[in-house]
Amino acid sequence: MTQRSAYREIAPYITKDGSQIRELLHPEQHAIRQQSLAEAIVPPGATTLLHRHAVTEEIYHVTQGSGEMTLGDEKFAIAVGDSIAIAPGTPHCVSNTGSTALHILCCCAPAYSHADTELL
């Protein structure tokens, strides 16, 4: 298992919620056990599918762009520098309301798993 990753070498994929993801660090490929770190990219005008995770808690941190976050019954604007805590079981999705791609770092504990993603 490796202890580093190089962005240019990581192939993106589409998650169940429809966002493009690059797994920057994940237990299946790296020397970590309890969490994962990924970058999600949401194109202008796009919205991820509303979903929740039964077990996983997430932290989102916006690094580029702007949008609107749905978190449970709340909706609020997000922009560069904002961080959002997403508790297990909380429905959430993100809309890109800007004119450029929305980039979000996503930290998951335990590590991200398709099996723990329930579309709503």
Contacts in CASP RR format, 6 or more apart in sequence:
PFRMAT RR
TARGET T0000
AUTHOR 0000-0000-0000
METHOD contacts of the structure
MODEL  1
MTQRSAYREIAPYITKDGSQIRELLHPEQHAIRQQSLAEAIVPPGATTLL
HRHAVTEEIYHVTQGSGEMTLGDEKFAIAVGDSIAIAPGTPHCVSNTGST
ALHILCCCAPAYSHADTELL
1 29 0 8 1.000
1 30 0 8 1.000
1 31 0 8 1.000
2 29 0 8 1.000
2 30 0 8 1.000
2 31 0 8 1.000
3 30 0 8 1.000
3 31 0 8 1.000
4 30 0 8 1.000
5 24 0 8 1.000
5 25 0 8 1.000
5 29 0 8 1.000
5 30 0 8 1.000
7 22 0 8 1.000
7 24 0 8 1.000
10 22 0 8 1.000
10 23 0 8 1.000
10 24 0 8 1.000
11 22 0 8 1.000
12 20 0 8 1.000
12 21 0 8 1.000
12 22 0 8 1.000
12 41 0 8 1.000
13 20 0 8 1.000
13 21 0 8 1.000
14 20 0 8 1.000
14 21 0 8 1.000
15 21 0 8 1.000
15 40 0 8 1.000
15 112 0 8 1.000
15 114 0 8 1.000
15 117 0 8 1.000
16 49 0 8 1.000
16 51 0 8 1.000
16 114 0 8 1.000
16 117 0 8 1.000
16 119 0 8 1.000
17 48 0 8 1.000
17 49 0 8 1.000
17 51 0 8 1.000
17 93 0 8 1.000
17 117 0 8 1.000
17 119 0 8 1.000
18 48 0 8 1.000
18 49 0 8 1.000
19 40 0 8 1.000
19 41 0 8 1.000
19 42 0 8 1.000
19 48 0 8 1.000
19 94 0 8 1.000
20 40 0 8 1.000
20 41 0 8 1.000
20 42 0 8 1.000
21 38 0 8 1.000
21 39 0 8 1.000
21 40 0 8 1.000
21 41 0 8 1.000
21 106 0 8 1.000
21 112 0 8 1.000
22 38 0 8 1.000
22 39 0 8 1.000
22 41 0 8 1.000
23 29 0 8 1.000
23 36 0 8 1.000
23 37 0 8 1.000
23 38 0 8 1.000
23 112 0 8 1.000
24 37 0 8 1.000
24 38 0 8 1.000
24 39 0 8 1.000
24 105 0 8 1.000
25 32 0 8 1.000
25 35 0 8 1.000
25 36 0 8 1.000
25 37 0 8 1.000
26 32 0 8 1.000
26 36 0 8 1.000
26 37 0 8 1.000
26 38 0 8 1.000
26 111 0 8 1.000
26 112 0 8 1.000
27 33 0 8 1.000
27 34 0 8 1.000
27 36 0 8 1.000
27 111 0 8 1.000
28 111 0 8 1.000
32 111 0 8 1.000
34 109 0 8 1.000
34 110 0 8 1.000
34 111 0 8 1.000
35 107 0 8 1.000
35 108 0 8 1.000
35 109 0 8 1.000
35 110 0 8 1.000
35 111 0 8 1.000
36 107 0 8 1.000
36 108 0 8 1.000
36 109 0 8 1.000
36 111 0 8 1.000
36 112 0 8 1.000
37 105 0 8 1.000
37 106 0 8 1.000
37 107 0 8 1.000
37 108 0 8 1.000
38 105 0 8 1.000
38 106 0 8 1.000
38 108 0 8 1.000
38 112 0 8 1.000
39 63 0 8 1.000
39 103 0 8 1.000
39 104 0 8 1.000
39 105 0 8 1.000
39 106 0 8 1.000
40 48 0 8 1.000
40 60 0 8 1.000
40 94 0 8 1.000
40 103 0 8 1.000
40 104 0 8 1.000
40 105 0 8 1.000
40 106 0 8 1.000
41 101 0 8 1.000
41 102 0 8 1.000
41 103 0 8 1.000
41 104 0 8 1.000
42 48 0 8 1.000
42 94 0 8 1.000
42 95 0 8 1.000
42 96 0 8 1.000
42 101 0 8 1.000
42 102 0 8 1.000
42 104 0 8 1.000
43 96 0 8 1.000
43 101 0 8 1.000
43 102 0 8 1.000
44 96 0 8 1.000
44 98 0 8 1.000
44 99 0 8 1.000
44 100 0 8 1.000
44 101 0 8 1.000
44 102 0 8 1.000
45 95 0 8 1.000
45 96 0 8 1.000
45 97 0 8 1.000
45 98 0 8 1.000
46 95 0 8 1.000
46 96 0 8 1.000
47 93 0 8 1.000
47 94 0 8 1.000
47 95 0 8 1.000
47 96 0 8 1.000
48 93 0 8 1.000
48 94 0 8 1.000
48 95 0 8 1.000
49 93 0 8 1.000
49 119 0 8 1.000
49 120 0 8 1.000
50 70 0 8 1.000
50 91 0 8 1.000
50 92 0 8 1.000
50 93 0 8 1.000
50 119 0 8 1.000
50 120 0 8 1.000
51 91 0 8 1.000
51 92 0 8 1.000
51 93 0 8 1.000
51 117 0 8 1.000
51 118 0 8 1.000
51 119 0 8 1.000
51 120 0 8 1.000
52 88 0 8 1.000
52 89 0 8 1.000
52 90 0 8 1.000
52 91 0 8 1.000
52 92 0 8 1.000
52 117 0 8 1.000
52 118 0 8 1.000
52 120 0 8 1.000
53 86 0 8 1.000
53 88 0 8 1.000
53 89 0 8 1.000
53 108 0 8 1.000
53 116 0 8 1.000
53 117 0 8 1.000
53 118 0 8 1.000
54 88 0 8 1.000
54 89 0 8 1.000
54 116 0 8 1.000
54 118 0 8 1.000
55 88 0 8 1.000
55 110 0 8 1.000
55 116 0 8 1.000
56 88 0 8 1.000
56 108 0 8 1.000
56 109 0 8 1.000
56 110 0 8 1.000
56 111 0 8 1.000
56 112 0 8 1.000
56 113 0 8 1.000
56 116 0 8 1.000
57 85 0 8 1.000
57 86 0 8 1.000
57 87 0 8 1.000
57 88 0 8 1.000
57 108 0 8 1.000
57 109 0 8 1.000
58 85 0 8 1.000
58 86 0 8 1.000
58 92 0 8 1.000
58 106 0 8 1.000
58 107 0 8 1.000
58 108 0 8 1.000
59 83 0 8 1.000
59 84 0 8 1.000
59 85 0 8 1.000
59 86 0 8 1.000
59 106 0 8 1.000
59 107 0 8 1.000
60 69 0 8 1.000
60 78 0 8 1.000
60 83 0 8 1.000
60 84 0 8 1.000
60 86 0 8 1.000
60 94 0 8 1.000
60 104 0 8 1.000
60 105 0 8 1.000
60 106 0 8 1.000
61 81 0 8 1.000
61 82 0 8 1.000
61 83 0 8 1.000
61 84 0 8 1.000
61 104 0 8 1.000
61 105 0 8 1.000
61 107 0 8 1.000
62 78 0 8 1.000
62 79 0 8 1.000
62 80 0 8 1.000
62 81 0 8 1.000
62 82 0 8 1.000
62 83 0 8 1.000
62 102 0 8 1.000
62 103 0 8 1.000
62 104 0 8 1.000
63 80 0 8 1.000
63 81 0 8 1.000
63 103 0 8 1.000
63 104 0 8 1.000
63 105 0 8 1.000
64 80 0 8 1.000
64 100 0 8 1.000
64 101 0 8 1.000
64 102 0 8 1.000
64 103 0 8 1.000
65 79 0 8 1.000
65 80 0 8 1.000
65 96 0 8 1.000
65 98 0 8 1.000
65 100 0 8 1.000
65 101 0 8 1.000
65 102 0 8 1.000
65 103 0 8 1.000
66 77 0 8 1.000
66 78 0 8 1.000
66 79 0 8 1.000
66 80 0 8 1.000
66 96 0 8 1.000
66 97 0 8 1.000
66 98 0 8 1.000
66 102 0 8 1.000
67 77 0 8 1.000
67 78 0 8 1.000
67 79 0 8 1.000
67 94 0 8 1.000
67 95 0 8 1.000
67 96 0 8 1.000
67 97 0 8 1.000
67 98 0 8 1.000
67 102 0 8 1.000
68 75 0 8 1.000
68 76 0 8 1.000
68 77 0 8 1.000
68 78 0 8 1.000
68 94 0 8 1.000
68 95 0 8 1.000
68 97 0 8 1.000
69 75 0 8 1.000
69 76 0 8 1.000
69 77 0 8 1.000
69 78 0 8 1.000
69 84 0 8 1.000
69 92 0 8 1.000
69 93 0 8 1.000
69 94 0 8 1.000
70 91 0 8 1.000
70 92 0 8 1.000
70 93 0 8 1.000
70 94 0 8 1.000
70 95 0 8 1.000
71 84 0 8 1.000
71 86 0 8 1.000
71 90 0 8 1.000
71 91 0 8 1.000
71 92 0 8 1.000
72 90 0 8 1.000
72 91 0 8 1.000
72 92 0 8 1.000
77 97 0 8 1.000
78 84 0 8 1.000
78 94 0 8 1.000
86 92 0 8 1.000
91 120 0 8 1.000
94 102 0 8 1.000
94 104 0 8 1.000
96 102 0 8 1.000
106 112 0 8 1.000
END
